[in-house]
Amino acid sequence: MVSDKKVANQPVSGNAESFWQSIQEFCQINECSASCQQDDVANYGDVTTGYTSEILGIFWPTTTKHVQFIVRVANEYGIPLYPISAGKNWGYSDAMPSKSHMVLIDLSKMNKIVEVDEENKLAIIEPGVTQRQLSDRLKNTSLFMDCTGAPEFTSIVGNILERGFGHTLTGNRQFNSCSFEVVLGNGEILRTGHLAYENSGPHGVRNCHTKPTTGPIVDGLFSQSNFGIVTKLCFWLMPRPESILPYIVIFNSHEDFLNAIEPLSALKQAGVARSVMHVGNDMRAISSSIAYNLIQPNTDELLTRNQISESLANLGIGPWAMSGALYGSKKMVSAYKSELKRALNGACHCKIHFLPESLVKNAMFVANGLLPIFSSLNKLLPLQFVVNELAKLKANLISASALIDMHSGTPTNYFLKGCYHKHSSGFPTDFGPSIDIAKDGCGLIWMSPTAPTSKRHISEVLELLRDAYESEGFHLYATLSFIDDRSTAIICNPVFDVTNEEETRRAIECSKAAMVRCIRNGFPPYRVANVHWKAWHDELSQQHKNVLTALKQVFDPNGVIANGRYGIELD
């Protein structure tokens, strides 16, 4: 574990007693709440990355004015704060403050969908609004939203501010949001974009239709930083097209996948493959299908190449598998489908499976009906092969259904399954809203380098990553995401038991070494886990560090908001 708890027994800076008295008095006459009780604090203590710190207490605001109040009181009494949206930033920072003795500002109760403008295809939302909440709100409209592979109960605003991306036409969420309302470190409000004018009025279509505006664009300063607390923003939505056709591509070999990279980039540039395409490697595919100990009983040992090949053969897939979706009218999707097949079949050996929703639903209906029948008959007749094939078909259809949902704007918890690959209890039977990989002890540290979308560069970074992980006794679990036609993010992680201190230490050191090597070889990350914030910051030029510190001094002169986040801090 990496811990900031070494300072736990030292005096808390500032007048904590007076601070809490002010907060409690405020909450008695306002619709907010606060607690420094151990039972409440403990609910935020489970982690996936291995980083822990002492939490001083929790504050649950329901309005921007509440956030302003606690920031001003924190300045008065010298109490540091750490805002979270939903606290499910698993694999990056969980709900854990950047340093000990901070008060968490849990924004999950600021969950108003302020407006959905169907004509102008936008939603104005607060940080507590979850993927499921907005998706449900859009069901009876002509619109749908971009979904990430994160679970349904994660915050949309939190993901935008971490520069997360999803799977649809507007998958690059940072570029499809605008007009931030931000509480700065002195308690004042800054409004960005077209909201910057004195008479701009409240959030609405007139100030939410474009990201660029006259003068400097400052939205990005509040992404992956600690300069303020975003309490509202505009999120752009999409009109639901006549046709959505998800697909899966199975590449026959590693070389086939590499040969497909540049044709796929060309398809994105031409506007054919408009979704964010995601390509998973062999271990990523196996991790969500076969428990590790069913392949290798000694989970401390790496799988052999033969074991990996046999597992892939049993699953009927190759070493790389890609998912995406085609959007448009039926005629457009038909044309895009032909172009996708032409480009891939001309570049590599692969199998393309298109997943019309009606076909998958009908197949699932048949599989659900036949499986119990043949399972019963198997007691009388030798039908185990049929039972196994039906079970495999059903598992594939469940995965296909999750992909269809995600590409159609419906979030799913299904993709958490891979986090349990080496878990001692195996895969959960229920992926409902109560699932919590942090409470279940799943270790997860995302490391996310970026590379130009070319065969040469992606081959180089994959070789670097594989060497870094396997040298420390970890498999490389990797997903390549085609963010646009120029850039690819390689989302990778070790799988480990976060309750095992030695295994966690190796996972942290392994992913840290991989990150530093990637940076020094020209493949910097697009996002960084809290266990690596300092190491990432250390790699920056001194000039860049100076600018970040100067910005912190301007926006948060007393350093009360998330000091140390992404390595940015005031002494």
Phi, psi and omega in degrees: 000144168259125188227144171257012184283358179298341180259012189299328184265004178276157180300141177285133180292147179081174181266087186296321182297314179293324177301309183293327177296317178297319181294315181296319179296321179295317183290337178293335182243007179225158183276066175217173180211163182207156178202143169237020178286141185300322181298320179290317180297322183298334180296344182254007190271351181280137185227159175252334186272343183096359179267128179229152176210164180279127178262127183284325181175181183232141173233129181246093178280161173236354178220164177298324179298326177295320179295317177302318183298310184292328178294318179293319179292323178298321176296320182295320186254002177070037181256121181284149184239156175218109182277142171228153180270301176234348177078016182247036179279057186297137180087349178240300180213001179052224175246022191269127177299156182290337178216165179287160176065036172256152173265124176287132168258103181271109185272010186295337179274353170272076191238036179274132164273097189297320182199143166240117180258102185291323181295318185258005169060057179209158174230141174252119191226157174263168187292342180275356181290126183265168177302315181297319183298312181288322178301315178296322181297332185269357187301323182260026177241180177269009186248161167217166186244160172286139176245144170263175175280359177288162185293169187294336185265017177271156183279134176289314181298316179302319180292320177299316183290340174268004181062036175290164178220155183250222191232354190255199181297329179251037185299331177278085192297327180300325181274357181239035175216158182196178171055069182277142166254123189231131170270117182280174184293349176258005179091355178278160181257132172246133177242134189256173178064222180286357174277359186287345185276151182303321185252027185288339179076188181286172176306136177185177186300329183292336179241018180230014186267351180209150178275311179293147175214175179293137180089184182300143174268115187254356180310314187297340180294340183257015175254132182051047180214192178218039184270345181186179181241114181282125184247355179191147173201171177257132181240123184279139182250179182233145172290137180290119185284168178298325185222134171234121183235094174292157179211159173232136176243125178255116180272136185291330183209169177299319181294324177299318178299313180300322180292340182274346189300308184288323171299323177294321177299319179295323178295323177293317181296327181278354179083014178275303179267082189273341179285166172281109181279138181238130183237118182260145179276185185301314183290329177296318180292315181295324187296335180257011184231321185230123178300139185304316186289349174280342177262315181227103182304326177271098187288353176281345181265145175288149174292144175282164178298324178295319179296320178294315181297318179295320179295317178297320179296319178296328179276347180074032181229170179259188184288344175223139178225134184243143173237150178192189178206151176252139185230144174147197174289168180300322179292319179296314181296323177298318179292318178298320179300315179295319180294320179297314180296318181298314183294315183286317181294336177276349185247335188201175174261120182201168174240130181251123179245114176271145190237072174299135186301319182296321180295316181294319179296317180294319179295322178295321178300316180294314181298318179296328179282320185280327186301311179294329180294310182289332176295322178290316180295333181297339178288340182251328184234155179284082184241022184299324179299316180295317179300316180298317181293321177294321178296320178295319178298316181297318179299318179295323180290325176297316178296317179297321179296321178296320178296317179299314179302310185297317180288347180256006176094016178247116183290157181216150176267000188303324188282003169284348187305319182297338179293341183260015187304318181251014183292140184298335180266001181076196181285141175296153176273344184229124177251039180285188186294346181271356182295139185211102185292333178291313178296331181276359175080021177283129176272133183207118174231105178286136173231122198230071177290161177240156181210154172300147182279074177220152181303315184297313184288319181291323176299319181294314183289326178294320178295318178299314182294316181299318178297317183296317183283314184291333178294338178256011176083024178240145170284154173270113172260115189224141171230125176264128182243120179279089183297317175210193184282351183253330191233141178235134173260133179255102184269112184227165184195152165275153173253125186207170178265109185290346176276352178262109188298319182292318179295321178295318179301316180294322179295319179295312182294321180296310182289329175295312180299320179296318180298313182297318178297320179297314180301313185288345177256012174088021179236066185292154181283155175269350186196150188224140176283155185298331179291348182240008181302313182295316181297321177295313182298324180297335181278349181288156174291155180297324178298317180294318177300318181298320180295316180298318179296319179296320177296320178300318180295327179287311187276332185216070191300334179261003176062040183273343184258111169049045179303130180098347179296132186053028177076003183269118181206156173254141180291000000 
